[in-house]
Amino acid sequence: MQEYKFTIVLEPDYEAGGYNVVVPALPGCFTQGDTITEALQNAKEAIQCHLEGLKADGLLASSLVTEGELVSTVSVPAVYA
């Protein structure tokens, strides 16, 4: 079975707790979880659901699949706070 690989971004939710997840290659595809493990599982389910919707609408294209991306963080001075 063919598999797609998507870069996801997990962001801690400092107010509510847990993690928010976005999928940059799939605009509008996002989820959350109380733990990293739950957020990752929810991300898989959200991606699958999103792809099913795109396929049903005839919009699924291989160009949506991204591989080899690197997600990192950078620090900037807190002079803007």
GIDA-V151904 format. One record per residue. N is the residue number from 1. RES is the residue in three letters. BURIAL is # if it has 16 or more other ideal C-beta (glycine too) atoms within 10 Angstrom, else .. Layout:
n-><N | N>
res-><RES | RES>
burial-><BURIAL | BURIAL>
//
This chain:
n-><1 | 2 | 3 | 4 | 5 | 6 | 7 | 8 | 9 | 10 | 11 | 12 | 13 | 14 | 15 | 16 | 17 | 18 | 19 | 20 | 21 | 22 | 23 | 24 | 25 | 26 | 27 | 28 | 29 | 30 | 31 | 32 | 33 | 34 | 35 | 36 | 37 | 38 | 39 | 40 | 41 | 42 | 43 | 44 | 45 | 46 | 47 | 48 | 49 | 50 | 51 | 52 | 53 | 54 | 55 | 56 | 57 | 58 | 59 | 60 | 61 | 62 | 63 | 64 | 65 | 66 | 67 | 68 | 69 | 70 | 71 | 72 | 73 | 74 | 75 | 76 | 77 | 78 | 79 | 80 | 81>
res-><MET | GLN | GLU | TYR | LYS | PHE | THR | ILE | VAL | LEU | GLU | PRO | ASP | TYR | GLU | ALA | GLY | GLY | TYR | ASN | VAL | VAL | VAL | PRO | ALA | LEU | PRO | GLY | CYS | PHE | THR | GLN | GLY | ASP | THR | ILE | THR | GLU | ALA | LEU | GLN | ASN | ALA | LYS | GLU | ALA | ILE | GLN | CYS | HIS | LEU | GLU | GLY | LEU | LYS | ALA | ASP | GLY | LEU | LEU | ALA | SER | SER | LEU | VAL | THR | GLU | GLY | GLU | LEU | VAL | SER | THR | VAL | SER | VAL | PRO | ALA | VAL | TYR | ALA>
burial-><. | . | . | . | . | # | . | # | . | # | . | . | . | . | . | . | . | # | # | . | # | # | # | . | # | # | . | . | # | # | # | # | # | . | . | . | . | . | # | . | . | # | # | . | . | # | # | . | . | # | # | . | . | . | . | . | . | . | . | . | . | . | . | # | . | . | . | . | . | . | . | . | . | . | . | . | . | . | . | . | .>
//
